[in-house]
Amino acid sequence: MSDLLTAYADLDAEIEIQKDGTISKTLYQDDSLKVVLFGFDAGQELSEHTAAVPAMLQFLDGDATVTLGEKTIDAAANTFVHMTAKLPHSITANKPTKMLLMLLKGAKPNG
């Protein structure tokens, strides 16, 4: 891609879910934003952790359970989540799932 733009016509084609695994691919990164595409096989998870910056999740397909602090939501295709910095969260894929993570490095830490 050029320095002027980054474009992906088919995010689904950018990552192939690995059997019994989790895979990630950084699609874009600069001083203020990092975009990572994840592919989770059924049963795979990101254990509870926090991010130093606010983040957004966009689920592209699949089905996952997302725990955000004390709240749990079911995430499927087209589910969007915004979280503030330092919010404990975890993700468990109930079936093969693709998700876009956007780390807002240029945002204020409180959201």
C-alpha positions as a Markdown table, in Angstrom:
| # | Residue | x | y | z |
|---|---|---|---|---|
| 1 | Met | 0.0 | 0.0 | 0.0 |
| 2 | Ser | 1.0 | 3.6 | -0.5 |
| 3 | Asp | 1.7 | 6.0 | 2.4 |
| 4 | Leu | -1.5 | 7.8 | 1.4 |
| 5 | Leu | -3.9 | 5.0 | 2.1 |
| 6 | Thr | -4.4 | 1.5 | 3.2 |
| 7 | Ala | -7.2 | -0.5 | 1.8 |
| 8 | Tyr | -8.4 | -4.1 | 2.0 |
| 9 | Ala | -11.2 | -5.1 | -0.4 |
| 10 | Asp | -11.9 | -8.4 | 1.4 |
| 11 | Leu | -11.0 | -8.7 | 5.1 |
| 12 | Asp | -12.2 | -12.3 | 5.2 |
| 13 | Ala | -9.5 | -13.3 | 2.6 |
| 14 | Glu | -6.7 | -11.6 | 4.7 |
| 15 | Ile | -6.7 | -14.3 | 7.4 |
| 16 | Glu | -7.3 | -18.1 | 7.5 |
| 17 | Ile | -8.5 | -19.6 | 10.8 |
| 18 | Gln | -6.0 | -22.2 | 12.0 |
| 19 | Lys | -7.4 | -25.5 | 13.5 |
| 20 | Asp | -7.2 | -25.3 | 17.3 |
| 21 | Gly | -5.5 | -21.9 | 17.1 |
| 22 | Thr | -5.6 | -18.2 | 17.2 |
| 23 | Ile | -3.9 | -16.1 | 14.5 |
| 24 | Ser | -3.5 | -12.4 | 14.1 |
| 25 | Lys | -2.3 | -10.1 | 11.4 |
| 26 | Thr | -1.5 | -6.4 | 11.8 |
| 27 | Leu | -3.3 | -4.5 | 8.9 |
| 28 | Tyr | -2.2 | -1.0 | 9.8 |
| 29 | Gln | -0.1 | 0.8 | 12.4 |
| 30 | Asp | 1.0 | 4.4 | 13.0 |
| 31 | Asp | 1.6 | 6.6 | 16.0 |
| 32 | Ser | -2.2 | 6.9 | 16.8 |
| 33 | Leu | -3.8 | 3.7 | 15.6 |
| 34 | Lys | -3.1 | 0.0 | 15.3 |
| 35 | Val | -5.5 | -2.3 | 13.5 |
| 36 | Val | -5.2 | -6.1 | 14.0 |
| 37 | Leu | -7.3 | -8.8 | 12.3 |
| 38 | Phe | -7.8 | -11.9 | 14.5 |
| 39 | Gly | -9.0 | -15.4 | 13.6 |
| 40 | Phe | -10.0 | -17.7 | 16.4 |
| 41 | Asp | -11.0 | -21.4 | 16.0 |
| 42 | Ala | -13.9 | -22.6 | 18.1 |
| 43 | Gly | -12.9 | -22.9 | 21.8 |
| 44 | Gln | -9.9 | -20.5 | 21.5 |
| 45 | Glu | -9.6 | -17.6 | 23.8 |
| 46 | Leu | -7.7 | -14.5 | 24.7 |
| 47 | Ser | -7.5 | -14.7 | 28.5 |
| 48 | Glu | -8.3 | -11.7 | 30.6 |
| 49 | His | -6.0 | -8.8 | 30.1 |
| 50 | Thr | -6.1 | -5.0 | 29.8 |
| 51 | Ala | -5.0 | -2.5 | 27.2 |
| 52 | Ala | -3.1 | 0.7 | 28.0 |
| 53 | Val | -5.3 | 2.6 | 25.4 |
| 54 | Pro | -9.0 | 2.6 | 24.4 |
| 55 | Ala | -9.9 | 0.0 | 21.9 |
| 56 | Met | -12.7 | -1.1 | 19.6 |
| 57 | Leu | -13.7 | -4.5 | 18.5 |
| 58 | Gln | -15.6 | -5.2 | 15.3 |
| 59 | Phe | -16.7 | -8.9 | 14.9 |
| 60 | Leu | -16.8 | -9.9 | 11.2 |
| 61 | Asp | -18.2 | -13.4 | 11.6 |
| 62 | Gly | -18.6 | -16.2 | 14.0 |
| 63 | Asp | -19.8 | -16.2 | 17.6 |
| 64 | Ala | -17.8 | -15.3 | 20.7 |
| 65 | Thr | -18.4 | -14.5 | 24.3 |
| 66 | Val | -16.8 | -11.2 | 25.3 |
| 67 | Thr | -16.3 | -10.3 | 29.0 |
| 68 | Leu | -15.7 | -6.6 | 29.7 |
| 69 | Gly | -15.2 | -6.0 | 33.4 |
| 70 | Glu | -18.3 | -7.5 | 35.1 |
| 71 | Lys | -20.4 | -7.6 | 31.9 |
| 72 | Thr | -20.6 | -10.4 | 29.4 |
| 73 | Ile | -21.9 | -10.1 | 25.9 |
| 74 | Asp | -22.5 | -12.5 | 23.0 |
| 75 | Ala | -20.7 | -11.2 | 19.9 |
| 76 | Ala | -21.6 | -12.3 | 16.3 |
| 77 | Ala | -21.1 | -10.8 | 12.9 |
| 78 | Asn | -21.6 | -7.0 | 13.0 |
| 79 | Thr | -21.2 | -6.7 | 16.8 |
| 80 | Phe | -19.2 | -3.6 | 17.8 |
| 81 | Val | -17.6 | -3.0 | 21.1 |
| 82 | His | -15.8 | 0.1 | 22.5 |
| 83 | Met | -13.8 | -0.2 | 25.7 |
| 84 | Thr | -11.8 | 2.3 | 27.7 |
| 85 | Ala | -8.2 | 1.9 | 28.6 |
| 86 | Lys | -7.4 | -0.6 | 31.4 |
| 87 | Leu | -10.8 | -2.3 | 31.3 |
| 88 | Pro | -10.2 | -6.0 | 32.0 |
| 89 | His | -11.5 | -8.1 | 29.1 |
| 90 | Ser | -11.4 | -11.5 | 27.6 |
| 91 | Ile | -12.7 | -13.2 | 24.4 |
| 92 | Thr | -13.8 | -16.9 | 23.9 |
| 93 | Ala | -14.7 | -18.1 | 20.4 |
| 94 | Asn | -17.8 | -20.4 | 20.5 |
| 95 | Lys | -17.3 | -21.2 | 16.8 |
| 96 | Pro | -14.7 | -20.0 | 14.3 |
| 97 | Thr | -14.6 | -16.2 | 14.6 |
| 98 | Lys | -13.0 | -13.3 | 12.8 |
| 99 | Met | -12.6 | -10.0 | 14.6 |
| 100 | Leu | -11.0 | -6.6 | 13.9 |
| 101 | Leu | -9.2 | -4.9 | 16.9 |
| 102 | Met | -8.5 | -1.2 | 16.7 |
| 103 | Leu | -6.2 | 0.2 | 19.4 |
| 104 | Leu | -6.6 | 4.0 | 19.7 |
| 105 | Lys | -3.1 | 4.9 | 20.7 |
| 106 | Gly | -3.7 | 8.6 | 20.1 |
| 107 | Ala | -6.8 | 8.8 | 22.3 |
| 108 | Lys | -7.0 | 10.0 | 25.9 |
| 109 | Pro | -6.6 | 7.0 | 28.2 |
| 110 | Asn | -10.0 | 7.5 | 29.8 |
| 111 | Gly | -11.8 | 7.1 | 26.5 |
